[in-house]
Amino acid sequence: MSEVLSVTENMPASSPNALPIALTMGDPGGVGAEIAVKAWAALRHSGPAFFLIDDPARIAKISHELIVIREPSQAQDAFANGLPVLALTGAISAMPGQSQRENAPAILESIERAVGFAIDGAAAAIVTNPIQKSTLMAAGFAFPGHTEFLGDLTKSAPMTKERERGPVMMLSGPQLRTIPVTIHHAVKDAAAMLTPQLIVRTAIVTAEALRDDFAIANPRIAISGLNPHAGEAGALGVEDDMIIAPAIDELRAMGLNVRGPLPADTMFHEEARATYDAALCMLHDQALIPAKTLAFHDAVNVTLGLPIVRTSPDHGTALDIAGKGVARADSLIAAIRLAADMAQTRRENL
């Protein structure tokens, strides 16, 4: 393996159109560094190129095939020869399998710098390695997860075109795309949060993203019910008739191709999936269980409705296997490829 290198002054910069993807560190006690190295090895000759925002000394303990860069424009030319790493402002002290609250500032710095690069046009998109939300919250993190944090970081950045603003979470796999209307909330709280306005807004963000980021001209959206059998005409709950159905009527009046509320237990078999491009679900697990069942290793978490493109692996920090060399990079590779495709499609739809 080659030695750790630094980009030199005479190394040519990439062309402005060959923008790399910014990959965040994630929790340094998890598998983020390991799967980043594996993703680079899989993509080094084909691309898309990406750079990792991390502590180079930490990555060098996993692989010597890395190149320290000073700015994103150097990543494209470095990529075939080593994993480009853009250094954080401080060193990281981490033990595999342990999530430590003292690393919270570095974790957040990696995310914030990636977002800044994407907003400024230095990166085509961002891909976020998994974070340990409980550790960040113990250190004062004020958001339920990545999705909400990214929405806050980008709230004042201009959208590339007139669109409904997110953030809205999507799980995207080869066979299914699902969107939870409510995300990181207890089930009883999530059910109480549902309103026609929230469902309408989520559906609009989804439809616009399917058009602008996924190149689906007339998106078909299936909308689930909340209760078993979509409420069974009120016998099993009134939310489906009183909240979800009016939202669907409003969306149809806007010209969106939507249908429902549908019983969630019959929405995800093969014949049903062929009738829609995305499924809008009322609860976190309604959306994530079928998505992860069908594509556990290569589903991608996507944040819709942002002024930047953001994807992520659909798994967590995997502290139980960190440092053992057995973590699979399939979902991260899929996230990097999807981010590049979405960024290209978005540029073509400007």
Secondary structure, 3 states (H helix, E strand, C coil): CCCCEECCCCCCCCCCCCCCEEECCCCCCCCHHHHHHHHHHHHCCCCCCEEEEECHHHHHCCCCCEEEECCHHHHHHHCCCCEEEEECCCCCCCCCCCCCHHHHHHHHHHHHHHHHHHHHCCCCEEECCCCCHHHHHHCCCCCCCHHHHHHHHCCCCCCCCCCCCCCEEEEECCCCEEEECCCCCCHHHHHHHCCHHHHHHHHHHHHHHHHHCCCCCCCEEEEECCCHHHHCCCCCCCHHHHHHHHHHHHHHHCCCEEEEEECHHHCCCHHHHCCCCEEEECCHHHHHHHHHHHCCCCCEEEEECCCCCEEEECCCCCCCCCCCCCCCCHHHHHHHHHHHHHHHHHHHCC
